[in-house]
Amino acid sequence: MTSKGHYRAAAYLQPAFLICTAVLALAAGGMSVATRRLGLYLQKEPLPLRKPLDAMEEERLAPYRVRARQRIENEEILKSLGTEDYIQWVVEDPRESPRSPTREIMVFVTYYRLPDRVPHVPEECYTGGGYQRLSTDAVSFQIGPPDARRAVPGRYLRFDKKAGEISLAPQQFPVLYLFRVNGEYAGSRDDARMALNKNIFRKHSYFCKVELVFNQSRAAPAKKEAVAAGEKFLAVLLPVLEQQHWPDLE
């Protein structure tokens, strides 16, 4: 060992260094014990769904019909998604005219059983894919029977097609989304993060993103049409998720 090496080894054996190391170790251990005694859970344990999303019974979505069950085959995209608990379905509302831009909806639900971050939201995903975001608005969906309505917060976005892209899809299309976080709803990523951060007295934590995309028709619905159609479908979908799929933290 060189003289410089001897000097470094000797420095690590100095009483002051050893005392500091011991104090830091005791402090870390003490903090861990203290958080357990206080009932705080800074490190969460995985919380699986009560029932897998892809095991959802299609008949429970009636009168909507499932037209397609899509899977993500690209491993890189699936990895960036951060979860394998998801469904990507196209549903149809037979009550709507065949020409209605809200007759078909692409439904994308993603669940995170051990959340340490809130993944990309449509604002980032679509713009990162080359689409132009035209508008962003907070919205509120009125869910439930007339005598027991509840307001569920959400977000409305409108995108324009990629430059130079040629397809039968509409030039513009709206996207609606919301979060379910530890038993409550959140209408944005910031609100979802706040809900996660305040959940320090429970061993488990989860969140789920529900996204509705109106890009299955040649025409794009206006904001009012999209929000109304999204509200109708969420009034069917959310109770199914609440009753059969999302965990009960209690």
ABEGO torsion letter per residue (X at the ends): XBAAAAAAAAAAABAAAAAAAAAAAAAAAAAAAAAAAAGBBABBBBBBBABBAAABBAAAAOABBBABBBBBABAAAAAAAGBABBBBBBBBBAABBAABAAABBBBBBBBBABBABBBBBAAAAAAAAGBBBABBBBBBBBBEBAAABBBBBBBBBBBBBBBGBBBABBABBBBBBBBBBGGBBBABAAAAAAAAAABAABABBBBBBBBBBBAABABBBBAAAAAAAAAAAAAAAAAAAAAAABBBAX
